[in-house]
Amino acid sequence: MNKKVVALLLAFPIALTACGADESKEGRFSKIEEKLSYSIIVDNDTGVEYIRTSYGGFSPLYNPDGTLRTVEVQR
């Protein structure tokens, strides 16, 4: 795997934490669902949804056809 891709994948969860993903739409990320072992987070700029697990995993969510799962972004 390309070193730049690995660096980006490692830095993104840190950036998410630094931005303070929460219920408000003030920042870049908003938490739209929270369960015991995971949270669903949406990027307010792009509308892309991500899953963050309590075990340290972080990944974008995909539709059954392989496209990124997104929501309509209010601007």
PDB file of N, CA, C, O and CB in Angstrom:
ATOM      1  N   MET A   1       0.845  -1.178   0.000  1.00  0.00           N
ATOM      2  CA  MET A   1       0.000   0.000   0.000  1.00  0.00           C
ATOM      3  C   MET A   1       0.892   1.245   0.000  1.00  0.00           C
ATOM      4  O   MET A   1       1.941   1.272   0.643  1.00  0.00           O
ATOM      5  CB  MET A   1      -0.962  -0.004   1.225  1.00  0.00           C
ATOM      6  N   ASN A   2       0.475   2.227  -0.700  1.00  0.00           N
ATOM      7  CA  ASN A   2       1.231   3.456  -0.819  1.00  0.00           C
ATOM      8  C   ASN A   2       1.387   4.117   0.560  1.00  0.00           C
ATOM      9  O   ASN A   2       0.436   4.151   1.341  1.00  0.00           O
ATOM     10  CB  ASN A   2       0.544   4.414  -1.811  1.00  0.00           C
ATOM     11  N   LYS A   3       2.572   4.635   0.855  1.00  0.00           N
ATOM     12  CA  LYS A   3       2.836   5.253   2.158  1.00  0.00           C
ATOM     13  C   LYS A   3       1.953   6.469   2.405  1.00  0.00           C
ATOM     14  O   LYS A   3       1.560   6.722   3.544  1.00  0.00           O
ATOM     15  CB  LYS A   3       4.297   5.654   2.260  1.00  0.00           C
ATOM     16  N   LYS A   4       1.634   7.229   1.354  1.00  0.00           N
ATOM     17  CA  LYS A   4       0.767   8.396   1.521  1.00  0.00           C
ATOM     18  C   LYS A   4      -0.644   7.975   1.921  1.00  0.00           C
ATOM     19  O   LYS A   4      -1.279   8.627   2.750  1.00  0.00           O
ATOM     20  CB  LYS A   4       0.723   9.221   0.228  1.00  0.00           C
ATOM     21  N   VAL A   5      -1.131   6.887   1.332  1.00  0.00           N
ATOM     22  CA  VAL A   5      -2.464   6.395   1.665  1.00  0.00           C
ATOM     23  C   VAL A   5      -2.499   5.933   3.118  1.00  0.00           C
ATOM     24  O   VAL A   5      -3.448   6.234   3.842  1.00  0.00           O
ATOM     25  CB  VAL A   5      -2.875   5.245   0.720  1.00  0.00           C
ATOM     26  N   VAL A   6      -1.485   5.213   3.541  1.00  0.00           N
ATOM     27  CA  VAL A   6      -1.411   4.736   4.925  1.00  0.00           C
ATOM     28  C   VAL A   6      -1.372   5.921   5.880  1.00  0.00           C
ATOM     29  O   VAL A   6      -2.066   5.920   6.897  1.00  0.00           O
ATOM     30  CB  VAL A   6      -0.170   3.835   5.132  1.00  0.00           C
ATOM     31  N   ALA A   7      -0.567   6.929   5.564  1.00  0.00           N
ATOM     32  CA  ALA A   7      -0.475   8.113   6.419  1.00  0.00           C
ATOM     33  C   ALA A   7      -1.817   8.829   6.510  1.00  0.00           C
ATOM     34  O   ALA A   7      -2.211   9.284   7.583  1.00  0.00           O
ATOM     35  CB  ALA A   7       0.597   9.072   5.892  1.00  0.00           C
ATOM     36  N   LEU A   8      -2.515   8.927   5.389  1.00  0.00           N
ATOM     37  CA  LEU A   8      -3.826   9.573   5.382  1.00  0.00           C
ATOM     38  C   LEU A   8      -4.830   8.795   6.232  1.00  0.00           C
ATOM     39  O   LEU A   8      -5.591   9.384   7.000  1.00  0.00           O
ATOM     40  CB  LEU A   8      -4.344   9.707   3.945  1.00  0.00           C
ATOM     41  N   LEU A   9      -4.826   7.467   6.091  1.00  0.00           N
ATOM     42  CA  LEU A   9      -5.749   6.640   6.866  1.00  0.00           C
ATOM     43  C   LEU A   9      -5.475   6.722   8.358  1.00  0.00           C
ATOM     44  O   LEU A   9      -6.399   6.642   9.168  1.00  0.00           O
ATOM     45  CB  LEU A   9      -5.666   5.198   6.411  1.00  0.00           C
ATOM     46  N   LEU A  10      -4.212   6.880   8.724  1.00  0.00           N
ATOM     47  CA  LEU A  10      -3.869   7.002  10.140  1.00  0.00           C
ATOM     48  C   LEU A  10      -4.184   8.392  10.677  1.00  0.00           C
ATOM     49  O   LEU A  10      -4.550   8.530  11.844  1.00  0.00           O
ATOM     50  CB  LEU A  10      -2.395   6.686  10.355  1.00  0.00           C
ATOM     51  N   ALA A  11      -4.049   9.417   9.854  1.00  0.00           N
ATOM     52  CA  ALA A  11      -4.264  10.789  10.307  1.00  0.00           C
ATOM     53  C   ALA A  11      -5.733  11.166  10.375  1.00  0.00           C
ATOM     54  O   ALA A  11      -6.108  11.999  11.200  1.00  0.00           O
ATOM     55  CB  ALA A  11      -3.546  11.744   9.401  1.00  0.00           C
ATOM     56  N   PHE A  12      -6.580  10.578   9.530  1.00  0.00           N
ATOM     57  CA  PHE A  12      -7.972  10.995   9.463  1.00  0.00           C
ATOM     58  C   PHE A  12      -8.738  10.785  10.769  1.00  0.00           C
ATOM     59  O   PHE A  12      -9.459  11.691  11.187  1.00  0.00           O
ATOM     60  CB  PHE A  12      -8.659  10.255   8.362  1.00  0.00           C
ATOM     61  N   PRO A  13      -8.613   9.623  11.439  1.00  0.00           N
ATOM     62  CA  PRO A  13      -9.323   9.473  12.718  1.00  0.00           C
ATOM     63  C   PRO A  13      -8.850  10.480  13.768  1.00  0.00           C
ATOM     64  O   PRO A  13      -9.641  10.932  14.597  1.00  0.00           O
ATOM     65  CB  PRO A  13      -9.139   8.058  13.251  1.00  0.00           C
ATOM     66  N   ILE A  14      -7.574  10.827  13.733  1.00  0.00           N
ATOM     67  CA  ILE A  14      -7.046  11.829  14.667  1.00  0.00           C
ATOM     68  C   ILE A  14      -7.677  13.186  14.365  1.00  0.00           C
ATOM     69  O   ILE A  14      -8.059  13.918  15.278  1.00  0.00           O
ATOM     70  CB  ILE A  14      -5.491  11.916  14.574  1.00  0.00           C
ATOM     71  N   ALA A  15      -7.783  13.513  13.079  1.00  0.00           N
ATOM     72  CA  ALA A  15      -8.408  14.775  12.688  1.00  0.00           C
ATOM     73  C   ALA A  15      -9.871  14.797  13.096  1.00  0.00           C
ATOM     74  O   ALA A  15     -10.387  15.834  13.512  1.00  0.00           O
ATOM     75  CB  ALA A  15      -8.278  14.999  11.178  1.00  0.00           C
ATOM     76  N   LEU A  16     -10.540  13.663  12.979  1.00  0.00           N
ATOM     77  CA  LEU A  16     -11.938  13.583  13.371  1.00  0.00           C
ATOM     78  C   LEU A  16     -12.096  13.864  14.858  1.00  0.00           C
ATOM     79  O   LEU A  16     -13.008  14.583  15.266  1.00  0.00           O
ATOM     80  CB  LEU A  16     -12.514  12.210  13.026  1.00  0.00           C
ATOM     81  N   THR A  17     -11.216  13.301  15.658  1.00  0.00           N
ATOM     82  CA  THR A  17     -11.258  13.519  17.094  1.00  0.00           C
ATOM     83  C   THR A  17     -10.975  14.978  17.421  1.00  0.00           C
ATOM     84  O   THR A  17     -11.626  15.561  18.288  1.00  0.00           O
ATOM     85  CB  THR A  17     -10.255  12.610  17.804  1.00  0.00           C
ATOM     86  N   ALA A  18     -10.013  15.564  16.735  1.00  0.00           N
ATOM     87  CA  ALA A  18      -9.651  16.955  16.972  1.00  0.00           C
ATOM     88  C   ALA A  18     -10.786  17.896  16.597  1.00  0.00           C
ATOM     89  O   ALA A  18     -10.942  18.947  17.219  1.00  0.00           O
ATOM     90  CB  ALA A  18      -8.397  17.313  16.192  1.00  0.00           C
ATOM     91  N   CYS A  19     -11.577  17.541  15.595  1.00  0.00           N
ATOM     92  CA  CYS A  19     -12.683  18.393  15.168  1.00  0.00           C
ATOM     93  C   CYS A  19     -13.876  18.276  16.097  1.00  0.00           C
ATOM     94  O   CYS A  19     -14.795  19.093  16.030  1.00  0.00           O
ATOM     95  CB  CYS A  19     -13.098  18.045  13.756  1.00  0.00           C
ATOM     96  N   GLY A  20     -13.877  17.286  16.951  1.00  0.00           N
ATOM     97  CA  GLY A  20     -14.955  17.134  17.908  1.00  0.00           C
ATOM     98  C   GLY A  20     -16.276  16.752  17.270  1.00  0.00           C
ATOM     99  O   GLY A  20     -17.221  17.540  17.272  1.00  0.00           O
ATOM    100  N   ALA A  21     -16.346  15.559  16.729  1.00  0.00           N
ATOM    101  CA  ALA A  21     -17.591  15.093  16.111  1.00  0.00           C
ATOM    102  C   ALA A  21     -18.673  14.994  17.175  1.00  0.00           C
ATOM    103  O   ALA A  21     -18.563  14.199  18.109  1.00  0.00           O
ATOM    104  CB  ALA A  21     -17.389  13.718  15.406  1.00  0.00           C
ATOM    105  N   ASP A  22     -19.706  15.791  17.035  1.00  0.00           N
ATOM    106  CA  ASP A  22     -20.799  15.751  17.990  1.00  0.00           C
ATOM    107  C   ASP A  22     -22.116  16.043  17.287  1.00  0.00           C
ATOM    108  O   ASP A  22     -22.166  16.151  16.062  1.00  0.00           O
ATOM    109  CB  ASP A  22     -20.562  16.750  19.129  1.00  0.00           C
ATOM    110  N   GLU A  23     -23.170  16.168  18.062  1.00  0.00           N
ATOM    111  CA  GLU A  23     -24.499  16.340  17.504  1.00  0.00           C
ATOM    112  C   GLU A  23     -24.687  17.660  16.767  1.00  0.00           C
ATOM    113  O   GLU A  23     -25.545  17.753  15.889  1.00  0.00           O
ATOM    114  CB  GLU A  23     -25.509  16.233  18.591  1.00  0.00           C
ATOM    115  N   SER A  24     -23.915  18.670  17.099  1.00  0.00           N
ATOM    116  CA  SER A  24     -24.114  19.970  16.475  1.00  0.00           C
ATOM    117  C   SER A  24     -23.551  19.990  15.058  1.00  0.00           C
ATOM    118  O   SER A  24     -22.692  19.180  14.709  1.00  0.00           O
ATOM    119  CB  SER A  24     -23.465  21.068  17.316  1.00  0.00           C
ATOM    120  N   LYS A  25     -24.038  20.912  14.257  1.00  0.00           N
ATOM    121  CA  LYS A  25     -23.549  21.055  12.889  1.00  0.00           C
ATOM    122  C   LYS A  25     -22.591  22.231  12.796  1.00  0.00           C
ATOM    123  O   LYS A  25     -22.348  22.746  11.704  1.00  0.00           O
ATOM    124  CB  LYS A  25     -24.718  21.238  11.908  1.00  0.00           C
ATOM    125  N   GLU A  26     -22.049  22.658  13.916  1.00  0.00           N
ATOM    126  CA  GLU A  26     -21.119  23.786  13.942  1.00  0.00           C
ATOM    127  C   GLU A  26     -19.791  23.413  13.309  1.00  0.00           C
ATOM    128  O   GLU A  26     -19.207  24.227  12.594  1.00  0.00           O
ATOM    129  CB  GLU A  26     -20.900  24.265  15.374  1.00  0.00           C
ATOM    130  N   GLY A  27     -19.297  22.205  13.552  1.00  0.00           N
ATOM    131  CA  GLY A  27     -18.003  21.772  13.050  1.00  0.00           C
ATOM    132  C   GLY A  27     -18.128  21.020  11.738  1.00  0.00           C
ATOM    133  O   GLY A  27     -19.175  21.035  11.092  1.00  0.00           O
ATOM    134  N   ARG A  28     -17.058  20.372  11.363  1.00  0.00           N
ATOM    135  CA  ARG A  28     -17.018  19.638  10.102  1.00  0.00           C
ATOM    136  C   ARG A  28     -17.805  18.333  10.178  1.00  0.00           C
ATOM    137  O   ARG A  28     -18.397  17.920   9.181  1.00  0.00           O
ATOM    138  CB  ARG A  28     -15.579  19.350   9.712  1.00  0.00           C
ATOM    139  N   PHE A  29     -17.825  17.676  11.334  1.00  0.00           N
ATOM    140  CA  PHE A  29     -18.457  16.368  11.476  1.00  0.00           C
ATOM    141  C   PHE A  29     -19.595  16.410  12.482  1.00  0.00           C
ATOM    142  O   PHE A  29     -19.562  17.161  13.457  1.00  0.00           O
ATOM    143  CB  PHE A  29     -17.431  15.327  11.896  1.00  0.00           C
ATOM    144  N   SER A  30     -20.604  15.584  12.222  1.00  0.00           N
ATOM    145  CA  SER A  30     -21.733  15.443  13.142  1.00  0.00           C
ATOM    146  C   SER A  30     -21.985  13.967  13.398  1.00  0.00           C
ATOM    147  O   SER A  30     -21.928  13.144  12.485  1.00  0.00           O
ATOM    148  CB  SER A  30     -23.008  16.128  12.575  1.00  0.00           C
ATOM    149  N   LYS A  31     -22.265  13.645  14.652  1.00  0.00           N
ATOM    150  CA  LYS A  31     -22.620  12.274  15.013  1.00  0.00           C
ATOM    151  C   LYS A  31     -24.111  12.123  14.777  1.00  0.00           C
ATOM    152  O   LYS A  31     -24.912  12.857  15.354  1.00  0.00           O
ATOM    153  CB  LYS A  31     -22.236  11.939  16.506  1.00  0.00           C
ATOM    154  N   ILE A  32     -24.491  11.158  13.917  1.00  0.00           N
ATOM    155  CA  ILE A  32     -25.915  11.002  13.619  1.00  0.00           C
ATOM    156  C   ILE A  32     -26.516   9.768  14.285  1.00  0.00           C
ATOM    157  O   ILE A  32     -27.737   9.639  14.363  1.00  0.00           O
ATOM    158  CB  ILE A  32     -26.125  10.924  12.121  1.00  0.00           C
ATOM    159  N   GLU A  33     -25.672   8.865  14.763  1.00  0.00           N
ATOM    160  CA  GLU A  33     -26.158   7.686  15.486  1.00  0.00           C
ATOM    161  C   GLU A  33     -25.047   7.202  16.392  1.00  0.00           C
ATOM    162  O   GLU A  33     -23.876   7.209  16.012  1.00  0.00           O
ATOM    163  CB  GLU A  33     -26.615   6.554  14.507  1.00  0.00           C
ATOM    164  N   GLU A  34     -25.416   6.781  17.595  1.00  0.00           N
ATOM    165  CA  GLU A  34     -24.416   6.255  18.517  1.00  0.00           C
ATOM    166  C   GLU A  34     -24.987   5.043  19.235  1.00  0.00           C
ATOM    167  O   GLU A  34     -26.058   5.106  19.839  1.00  0.00           O
ATOM    168  CB  GLU A  34     -23.970   7.338  19.533  1.00  0.00           C
ATOM    169  N   LYS A  35     -24.261   3.948  19.160  1.00  0.00           N
ATOM    170  CA  LYS A  35     -24.602   2.715  19.868  1.00  0.00           C
ATOM    171  C   LYS A  35     -23.461   2.397  20.819  1.00  0.00           C
ATOM    172  O   LYS A  35     -22.500   3.160  20.917  1.00  0.00           O
ATOM    173  CB  LYS A  35     -24.862   1.528  18.872  1.00  0.00           C
ATOM    174  N   LEU A  36     -23.562   1.288  21.511  1.00  0.00           N
ATOM    175  CA  LEU A  36     -22.558   0.924  22.499  1.00  0.00           C
ATOM    176  C   LEU A  36     -21.172   0.738  21.881  1.00  0.00           C
ATOM    177  O   LEU A  36     -20.180   1.179  22.459  1.00  0.00           O
ATOM    178  CB  LEU A  36     -22.976  -0.340  23.210  1.00  0.00           C
ATOM    179  N   SER A  37     -21.089   0.090  20.714  1.00  0.00           N
ATOM    180  CA  SER A  37     -19.777  -0.235  20.148  1.00  0.00           C
ATOM    181  C   SER A  37     -19.413   0.551  18.895  1.00  0.00           C
ATOM    182  O   SER A  37     -18.332   0.346  18.344  1.00  0.00           O
ATOM    183  CB  SER A  37     -19.724  -1.682  19.834  1.00  0.00           C
ATOM    184  N   TYR A  38     -20.294   1.457  18.424  1.00  0.00           N
ATOM    185  CA  TYR A  38     -19.953   2.228  17.223  1.00  0.00           C
ATOM    186  C   TYR A  38     -20.731   3.544  17.172  1.00  0.00           C
ATOM    187  O   TYR A  38     -21.730   3.728  17.868  1.00  0.00           O
ATOM    188  CB  TYR A  38     -20.236   1.401  15.957  1.00  0.00           C
ATOM    189  N   SER A  39     -20.240   4.451  16.323  1.00  0.00           N
ATOM    190  CA  SER A  39     -20.920   5.713  16.031  1.00  0.00           C
ATOM    191  C   SER A  39     -20.960   5.893  14.524  1.00  0.00           C
ATOM    192  O   SER A  39     -20.017   5.520  13.827  1.00  0.00           O
ATOM    193  CB  SER A  39     -20.207   6.922  16.722  1.00  0.00           C
ATOM    194  N   ILE A  40     -22.049   6.462  14.016  1.00  0.00           N
ATOM    195  CA  ILE A  40     -22.144   6.845  12.616  1.00  0.00           C
ATOM    196  C   ILE A  40     -21.951   8.355  12.579  1.00  0.00           C
ATOM    197  O   ILE A  40     -22.644   9.102  13.271  1.00  0.00           O
ATOM    198  CB  ILE A  40     -23.525   6.406  11.968  1.00  0.00           C
ATOM    199  N   ILE A  41     -21.001   8.788  11.763  1.00  0.00           N
ATOM    200  CA  ILE A  41     -20.618  10.187  11.685  1.00  0.00           C
ATOM    201  C   ILE A  41     -20.770  10.647  10.246  1.00  0.00           C
ATOM    202  O   ILE A  41     -20.493   9.884   9.320  1.00  0.00           O
ATOM    203  CB  ILE A  41     -19.166  10.405  12.192  1.00  0.00           C
ATOM    204  N   VAL A  42     -21.206  11.884  10.046  1.00  0.00           N
ATOM    205  CA  VAL A  42     -21.334  12.432   8.696  1.00  0.00           C
ATOM    206  C   VAL A  42     -20.412  13.650   8.568  1.00  0.00           C
ATOM    207  O   VAL A  42     -20.307  14.466   9.483  1.00  0.00           O
ATOM    208  CB  VAL A  42     -22.822  12.819   8.383  1.00  0.00           C
ATOM    209  N   ASP A  43     -19.755  13.751   7.422  1.00  0.00           N
ATOM    210  CA  ASP A  43     -18.932  14.907   7.089  1.00  0.00           C
ATOM    211  C   ASP A  43     -19.888  15.988   6.581  1.00  0.00           C
ATOM    212  O   ASP A  43     -20.531  15.800   5.548  1.00  0.00           O
ATOM    213  CB  ASP A  43     -17.814  14.550   6.012  1.00  0.00           C
ATOM    214  N   ASN A  44     -19.990  17.098   7.278  1.00  0.00           N
ATOM    215  CA  ASN A  44     -20.928  18.157   6.913  1.00  0.00           C
ATOM    216  C   ASN A  44     -20.575  18.857   5.608  1.00  0.00           C
ATOM    217  O   ASN A  44     -21.434  19.512   5.017  1.00  0.00           O
ATOM    218  CB  ASN A  44     -20.994  19.168   8.012  1.00  0.00           C
ATOM    219  N   ASP A  45     -19.345  18.739   5.145  1.00  0.00           N
ATOM    220  CA  ASP A  45     -18.944  19.351   3.880  1.00  0.00           C
ATOM    221  C   ASP A  45     -19.304  18.475   2.683  1.00  0.00           C
ATOM    222  O   ASP A  45     -19.776  18.981   1.665  1.00  0.00           O
ATOM    223  CB  ASP A  45     -17.447  19.628   3.884  1.00  0.00           C
ATOM    224  N   THR A  46     -19.086  17.165   2.798  1.00  0.00           N
ATOM    225  CA  THR A  46     -19.274  16.268   1.658  1.00  0.00           C
ATOM    226  C   THR A  46     -20.529  15.412   1.759  1.00  0.00           C
ATOM    227  O   THR A  46     -21.020  14.922   0.741  1.00  0.00           O
ATOM    228  CB  THR A  46     -18.081  15.378   1.518  1.00  0.00           C
ATOM    229  N   GLY A  47     -21.059  15.220   2.963  1.00  0.00           N
ATOM    230  CA  GLY A  47     -22.224  14.371   3.164  1.00  0.00           C
ATOM    231  C   GLY A  47     -21.891  12.896   3.287  1.00  0.00           C
ATOM    232  O   GLY A  47     -22.800  12.080   3.433  1.00  0.00           O
ATOM    233  N   VAL A  48     -20.617  12.526   3.233  1.00  0.00           N
ATOM    234  CA  VAL A  48     -20.210  11.125   3.334  1.00  0.00           C
ATOM    235  C   VAL A  48     -20.364  10.650   4.777  1.00  0.00           C
ATOM    236  O   VAL A  48     -19.985  11.345   5.720  1.00  0.00           O
ATOM    237  CB  VAL A  48     -18.744  10.936   2.849  1.00  0.00           C
ATOM    238  N   GLU A  49     -20.930   9.446   4.928  1.00  0.00           N
ATOM    239  CA  GLU A  49     -21.107   8.847   6.247  1.00  0.00           C
ATOM    240  C   GLU A  49     -19.938   7.916   6.563  1.00  0.00           C
ATOM    241  O   GLU A  49     -19.433   7.215   5.686  1.00  0.00           O
ATOM    242  CB  GLU A  49     -22.446   8.080   6.321  1.00  0.00           C
ATOM    243  N   TYR A  50     -19.517   7.918   7.828  1.00  0.00           N
ATOM    244  CA  TYR A  50     -18.427   7.073   8.308  1.00  0.00           C
ATOM    245  C   TYR A  50     -18.897   6.309   9.533  1.00  0.00           C
ATOM    246  O   TYR A  50     -19.792   6.757  10.250  1.00  0.00           O
ATOM    247  CB  TYR A  50     -17.164   7.916   8.634  1.00  0.00           C
ATOM    248  N   ILE A  51     -18.288   5.152   9.768  1.00  0.00           N
ATOM    249  CA  ILE A  51     -18.526   4.402  10.999  1.00  0.00           C
ATOM    250  C   ILE A  51     -17.231   4.407  11.796  1.00  0.00           C
ATOM    251  O   ILE A  51     -16.153   4.166  11.255  1.00  0.00           O
ATOM    252  CB  ILE A  51     -19.010   2.934  10.701  1.00  0.00           C
ATOM    253  N   ARG A  52     -17.352   4.685  13.090  1.00  0.00           N
ATOM    254  CA  ARG A  52     -16.202   4.664  13.995  1.00  0.00           C
ATOM    255  C   ARG A  52     -16.548   3.702  15.123  1.00  0.00           C
ATOM    256  O   ARG A  52     -17.546   3.886  15.819  1.00  0.00           O
ATOM    257  CB  ARG A  52     -15.856   6.110  14.548  1.00  0.00           C
ATOM    258  N   THR A  53     -15.718   2.672  15.302  1.00  0.00           N
ATOM    259  CA  THR A  53     -15.990   1.688  16.341  1.00  0.00           C
ATOM    260  C   THR A  53     -15.246   2.037  17.616  1.00  0.00           C
ATOM    261  O   THR A  53     -14.258   2.771  17.595  1.00  0.00           O
ATOM    262  CB  THR A  53     -15.605   0.289  15.870  1.00  0.00           C
ATOM    263  N   SER A  54     -15.727   1.506  18.714  1.00  0.00           N
ATOM    264  CA  SER A  54     -15.061   1.729  19.995  1.00  0.00           C
ATOM    265  C   SER A  54     -13.750   0.945  20.084  1.00  0.00           C
ATOM    266  O   SER A  54     -12.977   1.125  21.025  1.00  0.00           O
ATOM    267  CB  SER A  54     -15.988   1.336  21.149  1.00  0.00           C
ATOM    268  N   TYR A  55     -13.507   0.081  19.109  1.00  0.00           N
ATOM    269  CA  TYR A  55     -12.273  -0.714  19.081  1.00  0.00           C
ATOM    270  C   TYR A  55     -11.182  -0.045  18.260  1.00  0.00           C
ATOM    271  O   TYR A  55     -10.108  -0.621  18.083  1.00  0.00           O
ATOM    272  CB  TYR A  55     -12.554  -2.100  18.524  1.00  0.00           C
ATOM    273  N   GLY A  56     -11.435   1.160  17.753  1.00  0.00           N
ATOM    274  CA  GLY A  56     -10.417   1.902  17.012  1.00  0.00           C
ATOM    275  C   GLY A  56     -10.579   1.848  15.505  1.00  0.00           C
ATOM    276  O   GLY A  56      -9.762   2.426  14.788  1.00  0.00           O
ATOM    277  N   GLY A  57     -11.601   1.177  14.997  1.00  0.00           N
ATOM    278  CA  GLY A  57     -11.814   1.118  13.560  1.00  0.00           C
ATOM    279  C   GLY A  57     -12.519   2.361  13.048  1.00  0.00           C
ATOM    280  O   GLY A  57     -13.296   2.993  13.763  1.00  0.00           O
ATOM    281  N   PHE A  58     -12.234   2.702  11.792  1.00  0.00           N
ATOM    282  CA  PHE A  58     -12.841   3.871  11.166  1.00  0.00           C
ATOM    283  C   PHE A  58     -12.916   3.616   9.672  1.00  0.00           C
ATOM    284  O   PHE A  58     -11.911   3.264   9.055  1.00  0.00           O
ATOM    285  CB  PHE A  58     -12.033   5.175  11.476  1.00  0.00           C
ATOM    286  N   SER A  59     -14.101   3.788   9.075  1.00  0.00           N
ATOM    287  CA  SER A  59     -14.250   3.484   7.653  1.00  0.00           C
ATOM    288  C   SER A  59     -15.452   4.227   7.083  1.00  0.00           C
ATOM    289  O   SER A  59     -16.428   4.461   7.796  1.00  0.00           O
ATOM    290  CB  SER A  59     -14.402   1.963   7.432  1.00  0.00           C
ATOM    291  N   PRO A  60     -15.392   4.604   5.794  1.00  0.00           N
ATOM    292  CA  PRO A  60     -16.594   5.153   5.166  1.00  0.00           C
ATOM    293  C   PRO A  60     -17.623   4.041   4.995  1.00  0.00           C
ATOM    294  O   PRO A  60     -17.265   2.865   4.931  1.00  0.00           O
ATOM    295  CB  PRO A  60     -16.259   5.808   3.794  1.00  0.00           C
ATOM    296  N   LEU A  61     -18.881   4.406   4.924  1.00  0.00           N
ATOM    297  CA  LEU A  61     -19.948   3.442   4.686  1.00  0.00           C
ATOM    298  C   LEU A  61     -20.268   3.410   3.197  1.00  0.00           C
ATOM    299  O   LEU A  61     -20.203   4.434   2.518  1.00  0.00           O
ATOM    300  CB  LEU A  61     -21.212   3.793   5.516  1.00  0.00           C
ATOM    301  N   TYR A  62     -20.615   2.223   2.692  1.00  0.00           N
ATOM    302  CA  TYR A  62     -20.894   2.040   1.272  1.00  0.00           C
ATOM    303  C   TYR A  62     -22.303   1.510   1.059  1.00  0.00           C
ATOM    304  O   TYR A  62     -22.833   0.770   1.888  1.00  0.00           O
ATOM    305  CB  TYR A  62     -19.876   1.092   0.646  1.00  0.00           C
ATOM    306  N   ASN A  63     -22.898   1.894  -0.053  1.00  0.00           N
ATOM    307  CA  ASN A  63     -24.180   1.367  -0.492  1.00  0.00           C
ATOM    308  C   ASN A  63     -23.964  -0.020  -1.085  1.00  0.00           C
ATOM    309  O   ASN A  63     -22.826  -0.381  -1.382  1.00  0.00           O
ATOM    310  CB  ASN A  63     -24.851   2.315  -1.524  1.00  0.00           C
ATOM    311  N   PRO A  64     -25.029  -0.812  -1.267  1.00  0.00           N
ATOM    312  CA  PRO A  64     -24.878  -2.150  -1.858  1.00  0.00           C
ATOM    313  C   PRO A  64     -24.231  -2.147  -3.251  1.00  0.00           C
ATOM    314  O   PRO A  64     -23.609  -3.133  -3.646  1.00  0.00           O
ATOM    315  CB  PRO A  64     -26.229  -2.811  -1.946  1.00  0.00           C
ATOM    316  N   ASP A  65     -24.377  -1.038  -3.994  1.00  0.00           N
ATOM    317  CA  ASP A  65     -23.776  -0.982  -5.334  1.00  0.00           C
ATOM    318  C   ASP A  65     -22.318  -0.529  -5.310  1.00  0.00           C
ATOM    319  O   ASP A  65     -21.707  -0.390  -6.370  1.00  0.00           O
ATOM    320  CB  ASP A  65     -24.578  -0.048  -6.218  1.00  0.00           C
ATOM    321  N   GLY A  66     -21.745  -0.296  -4.129  1.00  0.00           N
ATOM    322  CA  GLY A  66     -20.335   0.059  -4.010  1.00  0.00           C
ATOM    323  C   GLY A  66     -20.051   1.550  -3.967  1.00  0.00           C
ATOM    324  O   GLY A  66     -18.895   1.945  -3.814  1.00  0.00           O
ATOM    325  N   THR A  67     -21.075   2.391  -4.097  1.00  0.00           N
ATOM    326  CA  THR A  67     -20.867   3.831  -4.010  1.00  0.00           C
ATOM    327  C   THR A  67     -20.855   4.263  -2.546  1.00  0.00           C
ATOM    328  O   THR A  67     -21.379   3.562  -1.681  1.00  0.00           O
ATOM    329  CB  THR A  67     -21.963   4.593  -4.795  1.00  0.00           C
ATOM    330  N   LEU A  68     -20.254   5.423  -2.276  1.00  0.00           N
ATOM    331  CA  LEU A  68     -20.223   5.931  -0.921  1.00  0.00           C
ATOM    332  C   LEU A  68     -21.630   6.293  -0.451  1.00  0.00           C
ATOM    333  O   LEU A  68     -22.432   6.840  -1.208  1.00  0.00           O
ATOM    334  CB  LEU A  68     -19.299   7.143  -0.830  1.00  0.00           C
ATOM    335  N   ARG A  69     -21.912   5.979   0.806  1.00  0.00           N
ATOM    336  CA  ARG A  69     -23.206   6.338   1.391  1.00  0.00           C
ATOM    337  C   ARG A  69     -23.134   7.801   1.794  1.00  0.00           C
ATOM    338  O   ARG A  69     -22.243   8.203   2.542  1.00  0.00           O
ATOM    339  CB  ARG A  69     -23.567   5.423   2.624  1.00  0.00           C
ATOM    340  N   THR A  70     -24.069   8.591   1.298  1.00  0.00           N
ATOM    341  CA  THR A  70     -24.071  10.025   1.599  1.00  0.00           C
ATOM    342  C   THR A  70     -25.451  10.481   2.040  1.00  0.00           C
ATOM    343  O   THR A  70     -26.450   9.792   1.832  1.00  0.00           O
ATOM    344  CB  THR A  70     -23.615  10.835   0.380  1.00  0.00           C
ATOM    345  N   VAL A  71     -25.486  11.647   2.650  1.00  0.00           N
ATOM    346  CA  VAL A  71     -26.733  12.310   3.008  1.00  0.00           C
ATOM    347  C   VAL A  71     -26.719  13.691   2.369  1.00  0.00           C
ATOM    348  O   VAL A  71     -25.658  14.212   2.026  1.00  0.00           O
ATOM    349  CB  VAL A  71     -26.913  12.401   4.565  1.00  0.00           C
ATOM    350  N   GLU A  72     -27.886  14.274   2.212  1.00  0.00           N
ATOM    351  CA  GLU A  72     -27.985  15.619   1.660  1.00  0.00           C
ATOM    352  C   GLU A  72     -27.404  16.614   2.669  1.00  0.00           C
ATOM    353  O   GLU A  72     -27.782  16.601   3.841  1.00  0.00           O
ATOM    354  CB  GLU A  72     -29.466  15.974   1.311  1.00  0.00           C
ATOM    355  N   VAL A  73     -26.502  17.463   2.223  1.00  0.00           N
ATOM    356  CA  VAL A  73     -25.839  18.434   3.089  1.00  0.00           C
ATOM    357  C   VAL A  73     -26.614  19.743   3.050  1.00  0.00           C
ATOM    358  O   VAL A  73     -26.877  20.278   1.973  1.00  0.00           O
ATOM    359  CB  VAL A  73     -24.362  18.654   2.658  1.00  0.00           C
ATOM    360  N   GLN A  74     -26.982  20.263   4.223  1.00  0.00           N
ATOM    361  CA  GLN A  74     -27.654  21.550   4.326  1.00  0.00           C
ATOM    362  C   GLN A  74     -26.602  22.651   4.361  1.00  0.00           C
ATOM    363  O   GLN A  74     -25.713  22.628   5.213  1.00  0.00           O
ATOM    364  CB  GLN A  74     -28.564  21.608   5.587  1.00  0.00           C
ATOM    365  N   ARG A  75     -26.687  23.590   3.472  1.00  0.00           N
ATOM    366  CA  ARG A  75     -25.696  24.688   3.437  1.00  0.00           C
ATOM    367  C   ARG A  75     -26.338  26.004   3.783  1.00  0.00           C
ATOM    368  O   ARG A  75     -25.663  27.033   3.805  1.00  0.00           O
ATOM    369  CB  ARG A  75     -25.035  24.787   2.061  1.00  0.00           C
TER     370      ARG A  75
END
